[in-house]
Amino acid sequence: MQGSSNGVTRREALGVLGTSALGLTLIGTTVFADEGRSGRLSQVLPKFTAPSRSILARLLDDPAYSGRIPANAVAELTKNENTAVDKLMLDLLSLAQSYSSAPISNFYVGAIVRGASGDLYTGANIEIPGQCLGFAVHAEQSACSNAYMHEEQAITALAVGGAPCGHCRQFINEMSPDGEILILTPDKPPAKLSSLLPAAFGPSALGMKHGALPVPHTNLSPGGYSGGPEIFHALQAACRSYAPYSSSPSGVAIRTMKGRFHRGSYIENVAFNPSLSPLETALAALIAGGDDYSSISAVGLVEAQGAKISQRPVTEIVLKAIAPSAKFFYSAAPY
């Protein structure tokens, strides 16, 4: 979640987004989580041309939409808007922000990341009612995890309404320990992450040769457990975990009422606390895809057998808060 830098406060950054798009009365209402979401694009992106809104409407109306704007659509948008990709990312922040779920802070944040593929990925901050603040997902984390779950090879730029907080700078650094990711904010010159996080504490401090990207693949087996599709999809997510510090890969799969699956891999951080649990990553995917907590019907969790840490207790606790009627499936897989 962005903080303040160079005299721009968090509230001022929010105001930039609010006045440029939805306005404060609509911010944080997750306006695309229901039917007819494409019809509201004129409110969210009033300065965009009709052809551009048409492109985005087609993406949003796709039942498989996952918060990803493909590179070919990005090229069309920049052409239609007669703008550069960096500026387009900033202009799309209000779209990302509209997915924010912040019932505790009422502070709504959106972020956009650009992958090496040229695809753009949206993210928004997520807060869990009644749960500790440490389980919140910052918008920058959400967008980065979106790119991660789409198996981007690298992240080249991140746009957000104000300079990222220290927590997010640390998380972003795990995605690109060389500090070359470009941070884009409104009315400020682009800045490399290395300039915002000098003398960074990175993966090399604990003996790692690279960061979270490219996405690693871990060999986990079902262990003879004949689980349903929730376990199958959770196992796939667990096999894509980035857990070099605990050696405790895990994955979550959320099944919606309509039968759609949103997967989340565990993404660790060298500083430990900014790590994203697999449930947090899956919830970010759920919201980026236009679903919400009320759509959750079942959740599967797979983690390594005998791992140093377990995701099971926190997963069950949070599920009781956001989807108490959802079925929960668990499997410990040989590693």
C-alpha positions in Angstrom: 0.0 0.0 0.0 1.6 3.2 -1.0 2.9 5.7 1.6 4.1 9.2 1.3 7.2 10.4 -0.5 8.4 13.8 -1.7 5.5 15.5 0.0 2.7 13.4 -1.5 0.6 11.8 1.2 -1.4 8.7 0.9 -4.6 10.7 1.1 -3.4 13.0 -1.7 -2.5 10.0 -3.8 -6.0 8.6 -3.2 -7.5 11.9 -4.2 -5.7 11.9 -7.5 -7.3 8.6 -8.3 -10.7 9.4 -6.9 -11.2 12.7 -8.7 -9.8 11.4 -12.0 -12.3 8.5 -12.2 -15.0 7.2 -9.9 -15.1 9.9 -7.3 -15.0 9.3 -3.6 -18.6 8.0 -3.6 -17.8 5.0 -5.7 -14.2 4.2 -4.7 -13.9 0.7 -3.1 -17.2 -0.6 -4.2 -15.6 -3.4 -6.4 -17.7 -2.2 -9.3 -16.7 -5.0 -11.6 -17.7 -7.8 -9.3 -21.2 -8.0 -10.6 -23.1 -8.4 -13.9 -22.9 -5.6 -16.5 -19.5 -4.5 -15.2 -18.4 -3.4 -18.6 -21.2 -0.8 -18.7 -19.5 1.2 -15.9 -16.3 1.7 -17.8 -17.4 5.2 -18.8 -17.5 6.1 -15.1 -14.2 4.5 -14.2 -12.3 5.6 -17.3 -14.1 8.7 -18.5 -11.2 10.1 -20.5 -10.7 6.9 -22.5 -12.0 6.7 -26.1 -14.9 4.6 -27.0 -12.7 2.1 -28.9 -10.5 1.7 -25.9 -13.4 1.1 -23.5 -14.7 -1.4 -26.0 -11.5 -3.4 -25.9 -11.5 -3.4 -22.1 -15.2 -4.3 -22.0 -14.5 -7.4 -24.1 -11.8 -8.4 -21.6 -13.9 -7.8 -18.5 -16.9 -9.6 -19.9 -14.8 -12.8 -20.6 -15.8 -15.3 -17.8 -12.1 -16.3 -17.6 -10.9 -12.7 -17.1 -8.1 -12.8 -14.4 -6.9 -9.2 -14.2 -4.5 -9.6 -17.1 -4.5 -7.2 -20.1 -2.7 -9.0 -22.9 0.2 -7.3 -24.8 -1.8 -7.1 -28.1 -4.6 -5.3 -26.2 -2.1 -3.0 -24.6 -0.7 -2.1 -28.0 -4.3 -1.3 -29.2 -5.0 0.8 -26.2 -1.8 2.9 -26.5 -2.6 3.5 -30.2 -6.2 4.5 -29.5 -5.2 6.8 -26.6 -2.1 8.1 -28.4 0.0 7.5 -25.3 3.0 5.6 -24.1 2.7 2.4 -22.1 3.9 4.0 -18.9 1.2 6.7 -19.1 -1.4 4.1 -20.0 -0.5 2.2 -16.8 -1.1 5.3 -14.7 -4.4 6.0 -16.5 -5.6 2.5 -15.8 -5.0 2.8 -12.0 -8.6 3.8 -11.4 -9.7 0.5 -13.0 -7.4 -1.5 -10.7 -8.5 0.6 -7.7 -12.2 -0.2 -8.3 -11.5 -3.8 -7.2 -10.2 -2.7 -3.8 -11.7 -4.3 -0.7 -10.7 -2.1 2.3 -13.5 -2.3 5.0 -11.0 -1.5 7.8 -9.0 1.4 6.5 -11.5 2.7 3.9 -8.3 3.5 1.9 -8.6 2.1 -1.6 -5.5 1.4 -3.7 -4.9 0.0 -7.2 -1.7 -1.0 -8.8 -0.6 -2.1 -12.3 2.5 -4.1 -13.2 4.0 -4.7 -16.6 5.6 -8.1 -17.3 8.5 -8.9 -19.7 5.8 -10.3 -22.0 4.2 -6.8 -22.4 1.1 -8.0 -20.6 -0.3 -5.7 -17.8 -1.7 -7.1 -14.5 -4.0 -5.3 -12.1 -4.0 -5.5 -8.3 -5.9 -3.9 -5.4 -5.5 -3.9 -1.7 -7.5 -6.4 0.3 -8.4 -6.3 4.0 -10.1 -9.1 5.9 -12.8 -7.9 8.4 -12.0 -8.9 12.0 -8.6 -10.3 11.2 -5.2 -9.0 12.1 -3.8 -6.3 9.9 -0.8 -8.5 9.0 -3.1 -10.5 6.8 -3.9 -7.5 4.5 -2.7 -7.7 0.9 -1.2 -4.5 -0.4 -2.1 -3.5 -4.0 1.5 -3.8 -5.1 1.6 -7.3 -3.7 -1.7 -8.2 -5.4 -0.5 -7.0 -8.8 2.9 -8.7 -8.5 1.3 -11.9 -7.4 -1.1 -11.7 -10.3 1.9 -11.6 -12.7 3.5 -14.4 -10.7 0.5 -16.6 -11.1 0.5 -16.0 -14.8 4.1 -17.2 -14.8 5.7 -14.0 -16.0 9.4 -14.3 -16.6 10.1 -10.8 -15.1 8.3 -7.6 -14.0 9.7 -4.5 -15.7 7.5 -1.7 -14.2 4.9 -1.0 -11.5 2.4 1.8 -11.4 0.7 3.0 -8.2 -0.9 6.2 -6.9 2.0 7.1 -4.6 5.4 5.8 -3.6 5.2 2.2 -2.3 5.5 1.7 1.5 8.5 0.0 2.9 6.7 -3.3 3.2 5.9 -3.2 -0.6 9.3 -2.1 -1.6 10.7 -5.2 0.2 8.2 -7.4 -1.5 8.8 -5.9 -5.0 12.5 -6.3 -4.5 12.0 -10.1 -4.2 10.6 -10.1 -7.7 13.6 -8.2 -9.0 16.6 -8.2 -6.7 18.6 -6.1 -9.2 16.4 -3.2 -8.3 15.7 -2.4 -12.0 11.9 -2.4 -11.8 10.6 1.0 -12.8 8.2 2.6 -10.2 5.6 4.9 -11.9 3.5 7.4 -9.9 1.3 10.3 -11.0 3.1 13.6 -11.5 6.5 12.2 -10.6 9.4 11.1 -12.7 9.8 7.3 -13.1 12.2 5.9 -10.5 14.0 2.6 -10.3 13.2 0.5 -7.2 16.9 0.7 -6.3 16.6 4.4 -5.8 13.6 3.9 -3.4 15.2 1.0 -1.6 19.0 1.7 -1.3 21.2 -0.9 0.3 18.4 -3.4 0.0 18.2 -6.6 2.0 17.7 -9.1 -0.7 17.7 -12.9 -1.4 21.5 -13.0 -1.7 21.6 -12.2 2.1 20.4 -15.7 2.7 22.4 -17.3 0.0 19.9 -17.2 -2.9 21.2 -16.6 -6.4 17.9 -15.1 -7.7 14.5 -13.9 -6.7 10.9 -15.1 -7.1 10.9 -14.8 -10.9 11.0 -16.7 -13.1 8.5 -18.9 -11.3 10.1 -22.0 -9.9 8.6 -25.5 -10.2 8.7 -27.9 -7.3 8.1 -31.6 -7.4 5.3 -32.5 -5.0 3.2 -35.6 -5.4 -0.4 -36.1 -4.2 0.8 -38.9 -1.9 -2.0 -41.2 -2.8 -4.6 -38.8 -1.5 -7.7 -39.1 -3.8 -8.8 -35.5 -3.3 -11.3 -33.7 -5.5 -10.6 -30.9 -8.0 -9.8 -28.5 -5.1 -6.8 -30.6 -4.1 -5.8 -31.0 -7.8 -5.7 -27.3 -8.4 -4.1 -26.6 -5.0 -1.4 -29.1 -5.8 -0.6 -27.3 -9.1 -0.3 -24.0 -7.1 1.9 -25.6 -4.5 4.2 -26.9 -7.2 4.7 -23.3 -8.3 5.6 -22.0 -4.8 8.5 -19.8 -4.1 9.6 -20.9 -0.7 13.4 -20.9 -0.6 13.8 -19.8 3.0 11.4 -22.3 4.8 11.4 -25.1 2.2 7.7 -25.3 2.8 5.9 -25.0 -0.5 2.1 -24.7 -0.4 -0.8 -23.8 -2.6 -4.5 -22.9 -2.3 -7.3 -23.3 -4.8 -10.6 -21.5 -4.4 -13.7 -22.9 -6.1 -16.6 -20.5 -6.8 -20.3 -21.3 -6.9 -20.0 -21.2 -10.7 -17.2 -23.8 -10.7 -14.4 -21.4 -11.5 -11.0 -22.0 -9.8 -8.7 -19.3 -8.5 -5.2 -20.6 -7.5 -2.7 -19.1 -5.2 0.9 -20.1 -4.6 2.9 -19.3 -1.5 5.4 -16.5 -2.2 8.1 -16.0 0.4 10.2 -12.9 1.1 13.7 -12.8 2.5 12.4 -10.5 5.2 9.7 -13.1 6.1 6.9 -10.7 7.1 6.1 -9.5 3.6 5.6 -13.1 2.4 2.2 -13.8 0.8 0.4 -16.9 2.1 -1.2 -19.1 -0.6 -4.7 -18.0 0.6 -3.8 -14.4 0.2 -2.5 -15.0 -3.3 -5.6 -16.9 -4.2 -7.9 -14.2 -2.7 -6.0 -11.6 -4.8 -6.7 -13.8 -7.9 -10.3 -14.2 -6.9 -10.9 -10.4 -6.6 -8.8 -9.6 -9.8 -11.0 -12.0 -11.7 -14.2 -10.1 -10.6 -15.4 -12.6 -8.0 -15.9 -11.9 -4.2 -16.1 -13.8 -0.9 -19.7 -14.6 -1.3 -18.9 -16.7 -4.4 -16.5 -19.1 -2.6 -18.0 -22.6 -2.3 -14.9 -24.6 -1.5 -11.2 -24.2 -0.8 -8.3 -26.7 -1.1 -4.9 -26.4 0.6 -1.9 -28.6 -0.3 1.4 -28.2 1.6 4.6 -30.2 1.9 4.5 -33.1 4.3 6.6 -32.4 7.4 7.3 -28.8 6.4 8.8 -26.3 8.9 5.7 -24.1 8.7 2.0 -24.8 8.1 -0.5 -22.7 6.3 -3.5 -24.7 7.6 -4.3 -22.8 10.8 -4.4 -19.3 9.3 -6.2 -20.6 6.2 -9.0 -22.1 8.3 -9.3 -19.1 10.6 -9.6 -16.6 7.7 -12.0 -18.8 5.8 -14.4 -18.9 8.8 -14.4 -15.1 8.7 -15.0 -14.6 4.9 -16.7 -17.8 3.8 -18.0 -19.8 6.8 -20.1 -22.1 4.7 -17.3 -23.0 2.3 -16.0 -26.6 2.4 -12.3 -27.0 3.2 -10.1 -29.8 1.8 -6.5 -30.4 3.0 -3.6 -32.6 1.9 0.0 -32.9 2.9 2.0 -33.9 -0.1 5.4 -35.8 0.0 8.2 -33.4 -0.9 
